[in-house]
Amino acid sequence: LLASLPLLVVPALGADEEVDDDLLYDRVNRRLITDRDLGARQLQVKVEDGVVTVSGFVESEKMQKKVDKLVKKEKGVKKVVNETKIRPYL
């Protein structure tokens, strides 16, 4: 009986399980903010039914791709809509 207790306390998040949009927003936002390359950027995150939309400015196409990569890593993301614009620093 005690051996099965940890399975009841910590259920695994299956691939088909829905993640609450608010929780997903927090996780994605934290991931972007704590990234050393993107953290200083003013990026806006919106989540609706697992679809994450990121907008704001980055300085290169490489940073746009990094936004996609970081957001896709988060469990529960169904789709990434990257609306960031490239605005190089002068």
C-alpha positions in Angstrom: 0.0 0.0 0.0 2.8 2.5 0.8 4.7 1.6 -2.3 1.8 2.8 -4.5 1.4 6.1 -2.5 3.9 8.2 -4.6 2.1 7.3 -7.8 -1.1 8.8 -6.3 0.6 11.9 -5.0 2.6 12.8 -8.1 0.5 11.9 -11.2 2.4 12.2 -14.5 1.3 14.8 -17.0 0.4 12.9 -20.1 0.9 14.2 -23.6 -2.9 14.5 -24.1 -3.6 16.3 -20.8 -4.6 20.0 -21.0 -2.5 22.5 -19.1 -4.4 25.5 -17.7 -3.7 28.7 -19.8 -2.8 30.7 -16.7 -0.3 28.1 -15.6 1.1 27.9 -19.2 1.4 31.7 -19.3 3.4 31.8 -16.1 5.7 29.0 -17.3 6.3 30.5 -20.8 6.8 34.0 -19.4 9.3 32.8 -16.8 11.2 30.8 -19.4 11.5 33.9 -21.7 12.4 36.3 -18.8 15.1 34.1 -17.4 16.8 33.5 -20.7 20.0 35.4 -20.8 19.6 36.5 -24.4 15.9 37.4 -24.3 15.3 38.4 -20.6 15.9 42.1 -21.1 13.4 42.3 -24.0 9.9 43.6 -23.6 8.0 40.5 -24.9 4.3 40.1 -24.4 2.8 36.6 -24.0 -0.8 35.6 -24.6 -2.2 32.1 -24.1 -5.5 30.9 -25.4 -6.4 27.2 -25.4 -2.8 26.2 -25.4 -1.9 28.5 -28.3 0.9 30.8 -27.2 1.3 34.2 -29.0 4.5 36.1 -28.4 4.9 39.7 -29.5 7.4 42.5 -29.1 10.8 43.3 -30.5 14.0 41.3 -30.9 17.2 42.3 -32.6 17.6 39.4 -35.1 16.1 36.4 -36.8 18.2 34.2 -34.6 16.4 35.7 -31.5 13.0 35.1 -33.2 13.9 31.4 -33.7 15.0 31.3 -30.0 11.6 32.5 -28.9 10.0 29.7 -30.9 12.4 27.1 -29.5 12.0 28.2 -25.8 8.2 28.3 -26.0 7.9 24.9 -27.7 9.9 23.4 -24.8 7.0 24.0 -22.4 4.6 21.1 -21.9 1.1 22.0 -22.9 2.0 24.3 -25.7 -0.1 23.3 -28.7 1.1 26.0 -31.1 3.4 29.0 -31.1 2.4 32.2 -32.9 5.6 34.3 -33.1 4.6 37.9 -33.8 7.9 39.4 -32.8 9.4 42.0 -35.0 13.1 42.6 -35.7 14.4 45.9 -34.6 18.2 46.0 -34.4 19.7 48.1 -31.7 21.4 51.2 -33.1 
